[in-house]
């Protein structure tokens, strides 16, 4: 299931904008749960479970122009692909 993401309360226009925000200010990045059935993390990426695979669609869940995934690593930090 794909989720949406906000950077400073707005949808990032590009995947590169998301990558830069995760690297420089991870507290500004917030995941948006989109599933009607639950089970998705909703909140700032700094609080997401370790090794939680999160698949992002951007710039918004309605406009699917790019895709990414974010994972909070056990060693600290995040991986964005």
C-alpha positions in Angstrom: 0.0 0.0 0.0 1.3 3.5 -0.8 1.1 6.5 1.5 1.3 10.2 1.1 3.9 12.4 2.7 4.1 16.1 3.8 7.2 18.2 4.1 6.6 21.1 6.4 2.9 20.7 6.0 2.9 20.6 2.2 3.3 17.9 -0.5 6.8 17.8 -1.9 6.8 18.6 -5.6 9.6 16.1 -6.5 11.2 13.0 -5.1 14.5 15.0 -4.8 12.7 17.5 -2.5 11.6 14.6 -0.3 15.1 13.1 -0.2 16.7 16.4 0.8 14.1 17.0 3.5 14.7 13.5 5.0 18.5 14.2 5.0 18.5 17.7 6.3 15.3 17.9 8.5 13.6 14.6 9.1 11.3 16.1 11.8 9.7 18.1 9.0 8.6 14.9 7.1 5.3 13.4 8.0 3.7 10.2 6.6 0.0 10.2 5.7 -2.0 6.9 6.1 -4.3 6.4 3.1 -5.7 2.9 3.8 -9.3 2.5 4.8 -8.4 -0.7 6.6 -5.7 0.8 8.9 -2.3 -0.8 9.6 -0.2 2.1 8.2 2.0 4.4 10.2 0.7 8.0 10.4 3.0 10.6 11.8 6.5 12.0 11.7 9.2 9.7 10.3 11.3 10.2 13.4 8.6 8.1 15.2 8.1 5.4 12.7 8.9 1.9 13.7 12.5 0.7 13.0 12.9 -1.1 9.6 9.2 -0.3 8.8 8.9 -0.3 5.0 7.0 2.7 3.9 6.1 3.2 0.2 5.4 6.8 -0.8 3.5 8.2 -3.8 4.0 11.8 -4.8 3.5 14.5 -5.0 0.2 13.4 -3.5 -1.9 10.2 -3.2 -4.2 11.6 -5.9 -1.3 12.7 -8.3 1.0 9.7 -8.8 3.9 11.2 -10.7 6.8 9.6 -8.6 7.3 6.9 -6.1 9.8 6.4 -3.2 10.3 4.3 -0.1 11.5 5.4 3.3 12.9 3.1 6.0 14.1 4.1 9.5 17.3 2.2 10.1 18.4 0.5 13.3 21.8 2.2 13.0 20.1 5.6 13.0 19.0 7.8 10.2 16.8 6.9 7.2 17.1 5.3 3.8 15.2 6.8 0.9 15.0 5.2 -2.5 
